[in-house]
Amino acid sequence: MSATVPVNLPGRAYDIIIGPGVLDSAGERIAAMGGRKHICILTDANVAKLHLQTLQTALTATGLTSDALILPAGESTKCWAELERSVEWLLSHKVERDDVVVAFGGGVIGDLAGFACAVLRRGVRFVQIPTSLLAQVDSSVGGKTGINSPSGKNLIGAFHQPSLVIADTALLGTLTPRDFLAGYGEVVKYGLLGDADFFDWLEAEGPKLAAGDMAARVRAVERSCQMKADIVERDETEQGDRALLNLGHTFCHALEAATGYSDRLLHGEGVAIGCALAFELSAKLGLCSQEDPSRVRAHLRDMGMKVDISDIPGALPDADGLLALMGQDKKVKDGKLRFILARGIGEAFITSDVPRDAVHAVLRDALRA
């Protein structure tokens, strides 16, 4: 039931290994990469408790030794202090360029560990072993690494491709329903941005996927990774098409900043709400039919997900405040916000030609709902 998705970047090609139980092959795959026989692992407290022993056993079985730095779980770990701690820990273990560091966790650990490896000795190899659905379908693939700033999300970082991605879909069974559905927000995004048939499939199979059907989970992760790999191969450093992967993210990042990157709103929940708002904005501008945002919201509701700004607990800034937060987004170019809008499901495109009044109206209406 496993699958392999290649990412064909010249001189930096790597494979994404997907399926239940593929974590057991981690030792064999990492040993084959060469370098020192001692592996440094960056992980978080939740993942360490559930899965670290399995990973270290797989490494030991092929003659590799390992040490792990266990960081706090949560988005707040993507900060300067934990980056410094991680880099200094890796230096204390005498990690060299040809060694292999393992990022073992969700998107927070993958982003932080990848950035640490990007800046350490001007570039150290690392392996992504994503443990959340969000990380398996999105953040572990494509080489975007970084940390957050009080000014905004992911504003400090670097492009640094992994040397291998091992996505064990069996690990998804230990996620809370909320964390799994947050990751599903990124899965839905792929159908919405470029594959209407995939969205059709998700409408039919999504509930089965959420309930634990392994074949459905493997297919969803494989298709998501294939779509991302195809886009990254065309545009590794986001000069063009790669920005399509940010569907929903301009709204999402503003909402995350407004909630202090806290558990009030998980990243994938913000992506789902952001996708619904992006389709609402598209319909308001006459780019797609009103049926499209309604269909997006209906599917997200069927999955039991957050759909609207009103689903976020606690107080939020007004429309002007959210627009100001959008202005800090790293997708701003020449002072203009870049939006990913859609002419229909599966037909996303990039534009900076969006009237501020239209965005304000969509936010105002969403806050009133």
N, C-alpha and C positions, 0 to 999 in steps of 0.2 A: 504493500500500500504506500510505499515511499515514492518520492519524486525528487528529481534534481533539476534546478533552474540555473543555467549558467548566466553570469554577468560578464559580457564580453567587452571589457575595456582594454585597449592596447597596453600591454605591459603590467596591467593590474587586474587581470581577469581572475574571477573566483566563482565558486559554486555555492548555491544555496541548497542544502540537503534538508528535505522536508519529510516528516512521517512520524508515526508513533514508535518510540523506542530508539530513535537515532542518536540520542544522547549516549547510549552504550558504546557507540562507535567513536566517541570523541577522542579517546586516547589514541586509537589507531590512526585516525585522521591527522591529529596534531603531531604525533610522533613522525609521521611521514613528511611533515613540513621541514624537519631538520631544526638546527639551532640547539640551544642548551636544553638539557634534559629536565630542567627545573622550570615549572610553569607558575607564573603569578596570576592569580584570579582576583578580579574585582567583582564584588557582588553586594547584595543588601541583606539586611537581617531576616526579612521574610523568606527570600529565596534560599538563603543559607540553611535555614531551619528545615525547609522542605526537600531541597534537592542537592545541596553541596556534597553530601556524602556520596551520592550516586556519581557525580562528576569526578570526584577525587578517586573513587574506586576504579572508574574507567581509565583514568590516567595511570594509576598505579599498575593496572593490569598490563600495560605496555611499557613498563619500566620508567615512567615519568614520575618525578616527585612534584609536589605543589604546596604553595602557601596561598591563603586567601585573606584579603582585606575586606572586612564586613562593614559596609557603610549603612547609615540610617536609610530606611525605606521612605519614599515620598519625593515629590517634585522639588522640595526645598533643598534636597541634596545636590541639585544642579547649580552649585554656587562656587565662588572663588575659594572659600575655605576648604571645601571637600575636594576640589580640584588640586589645590596645593597639597593637601594631605595625601591624596592618591599618588601624585607625582613623586613626592618625597619618599613615600613607602616603596614605590617601584625602584627609585634610585638606591634606597637602602638595601634592596635585594639585588643590586648590581645588574639590572636589566639592560641588555645591549640591543643594538638595532636588529640583529638577526634572531633575537629571542622571540617568543610568542607570549603575549598577554591575552588572557581570556576575559571578555566582558560577559558576565553570567547574570542576567536579570532582564528587567523590562526596559522600556525606552530611556528611563532616567539613567540607569547604569550603563547602557549602551552608548548614550550620548556623552556622558562624563568620561567613561573609560576610553572611548574613541578619541576624545579631545586630549586626554592625558597622553595617549600614545602618539598623537599627532605632534605634540610639542616636546615630548621626551626625546632627547638626542636627535631632534629634527625629524623624527619619524620612526616608530617601532611597530613591528607587525602585531596585529591582533586578530582574534577570532571572536565573532559574535555568536553567543549562544542565547538567543532570546527566549524568555520564559513566559511572556504575556502575548496575547493575540495581537495587540497593537504593535509590539516590537517585531513579532514574526512577520507581519504583513507590511510593515512600513519602516520603522526607525532603524532596524538592524541592517537594512539594505540601502546601498547608494552612497555611503560614505559621509553623510552629514553628521557632524559631531559638534558638541558645544554645551554651554551653560547659559543660565538665565541672568538677567540684570534687573535691578529695580525698574529700569526704563522699559523693559520688555523681554519677551521670551526668545531664547536662542540668538541673542544679539552678539554673543561672543563665541566664536568657534572656528572650525576649519573643515575643509574637505579632506578626509583621510579614509580611504577604502579599507574594509576588512580584507583579510586573506582567505576567509572561509566563514560561512554562516551555517549553523546547525540548528534547525527549527524543529524541535521535538514536539509534535502535536499532542502527545500524551500528557505533557506538562500542563496543558490548558485545562485539564480536569481538576487541577488544584486551585484555579482562580475562583474568586467570588463571582456570583452572577453579575454584579455591578461592574467588576473589572473586565469580565468577558465581553459584556455588551458595550463597554467603552471602546474596546478594541474593534468591535464590530462596526463602530462608526467609521473607522478607516477602511474596512472592507467595502461597505456600502459606497464610500467615496469613489472607489475604482470603477464600479458600475456606472455611477453618475457622470464621471468625467470622460469615459471613453469606451464603454462596452455595455450597450443597452441589453444585450442578450444575457450578460452576467447579472445585471440588475433583475431581469425577469427571473433568472434562476434563483437569485436570493429571495425574491418575493415568495417563490414556491418552497424553497428548501431552508430558508433562514430559521424557522422555528425548530426544525430537525437538527440543524447545525448547533443552535443554542442548547438543545437538549442533550448533546453529546455524541451525535452520529459521527464516527471517526472518518468515514469516507468523505462525508460532506465537509468536515473540517480540513482535511488534507486538500480537497479540491479548492476550497475557498482560499487557503493560504497559498497554494500553488498559483492560482490564477492572479491573485493580488501581486505576488512576487514577480510573476512573468510580466505583468503590465508595468510594474515599477522598473524592472530590469530593462525593458525595451526603451522606456523614456530616458533612463539614466545613460544608457549606451549612446543615445542621440545627443544628450545635453547634460554632461556630468556636473557642471558647475552652475547650472541654472541661468544660462544666458537666454534661454528661450522656452522650449517645450516643457522643461522640468517644472516650471512654475505651475503647470496644470495640476501637479500633485498637491498644490496648496488650495484646492477647492475647499471652501468653507473656513479656511484658516485665518483670513483677515478678520472676520467676525470672531472666530474662536479665540485668537490670541488676545484680542481686546477684552473678551469676557473672562479669560484666564487672569489677565492683569487686574481686572476689576474685582475678582474674587481672591486676589493675593496668592495665586498658584496653590490654592488650598484644596482640601477634599470636598469643598462645596461644589467644585466642578472639575471632573477628571478631563484630561486632554481629549480623549475620544468622544466624550459627551459633548464637549465644546465643538468638535468637528461635526458631529451630527447636527447640532443646532445651527452651526455655521453653514452647513450644506443646505439646510431648509431655508435659511435666510438668503443665501446666494440665489436659490431658485425663486424665492419670493421677489428679490430685487430684479432678477431676469424677467419675470413675468410683468412686473411693474413697468419695466422699460420696453415691453412689447417684444422681447426676444424669444420667449417661449409661451406656451399656453398656460392659463391658470391651473389647468388640470395637472401639470407637472409638479409644482410645489405641493399640491394637495396629495398627489400620489407618493411623493417622497415622505411627507409627514405621516401618511397612513401606514406606510411600511414600518417606519421607525416606531410608531405607536403600537403596531401589531407585535413588534419585538420587545415592547415594554421599556423603550428608551426615552430619554429626555428629548424633547422635540422643539420646545419653545423657550425663549428667555424666561418666561414665567415659571418654568420648571426648575429654575435655579433658586435654591433657598437663600433667604436673606436679602438685604437691600443692595441695589445696584445704582451706578451713576445714571443720570438721565441721558437722553440721546446725544446731547452736546458732549457730555463727559466720555461716552463710549467712542464718539468720533475722534476726540482728542487722543484717546488711547490707540486708536487705529493709526494715527499719525506717527506713532513710534514704531510701527511694524517695519521689519527689515525689508519688506517688499516695496516700501516707498521709493519712488524713483523720480528725481527732479521735482520733489515736493508733491508728487501726485501718487495717490494710492493705486496700486494695481489690484484689480479684482479678477477672480476667475468666475465668469458667468457662463450661462448655458443657453443654447438655442433649442434644447430639448434634453431628455435623459440620454446620456452617452455622448453628448455633443458640447463639451465645455470648450471655452476659449479664453484667452488672456486679453485684458483691456485696461487702459488707464483712463478711458473716456467715459467716466461715470459721474453724472451730476451729483454734487454733494447733497443737494436738496432731496434727491431720490433716496440716497443712503439714509439720510436723516429721517425721512418719512417712514422707511421700513423699520428702523430702530424704534422710532416713536410709537408706531403701531404695535410692534412686538412687546414693548414695555407696558403698553396699556392692556394687552390681552389678558 
